[in-house]
Amino acid sequence: MDFTSDQHLDDGVLERRFDLDGIPGILWTPEHTPTPAPLILLGHPGGLDRMYPRLVGRALHSAADGYAAATIELPGAGERPRTEAVEQARADLQRAIRAGEPVPGEVVDRLVLPLVEVAVPEWRAALDALLALPGIGGPVGFSGGIVSIAVRLALVEPRIAAALLFAGSFVPDAILDDARRVTVPLLMLLQWDDEGNDRQMALDLFDALGSKEKTLHANTGGHTGVPGFEGDDAGRFFRRHLR
């Protein structure tokens, strides 16, 4: 992990950008909190620069609760190279949505599974590097982003103690199979009127999740209309499991 820049934010938080074997990332650490600080990994749908305003807001919220927060760029997003097969699958999915047709399962598989297979090992490598830094320790939470990545990571990474899932992306059958074996505490957020995603698929995923402690918060509104108070509920959720 090579740090490429740093800046001190007004809220007493140090923001450092880094490169991890060609993968861009950002780490936020509170400057006036006893260490080691628990860590929350911030998922997102891709494009660090595009997502930065929302990511830094979530990171500052986490820092106010005494957590470090970090994120990395997704495969095929930002300046990372695209793959023709995934781009074709994305075009096929968007074509079906525009036509008001059901999205075929094989299209979802071609779009999501290659991303999961690459992104999850990258998140685990980032976690190795982050937990080796002074002032950062476990336990670790995962928050948001593409739900299939979050589910697979919660299944295979024993250092993840709790996960906040953002429903709102298409889920392959293979990820539903993974979900049945997930055991960490979960909080899922669902936007009931999400214009681009399948509500029933989100409900099926929640039903499949094997965790004994799992909670679903459903709010009216579109994809980007998550109410601000959900941030407070997320904070309480992570305090129960990361402190």
Summary of the structure (lengths in Angstrom):
residues: 243
radius of gyration: 17.3
end to end distance: 26.8
largest distance: 53.8
contacts: 810
relative contact order: 0.13
helix: 41%
strand: 26%
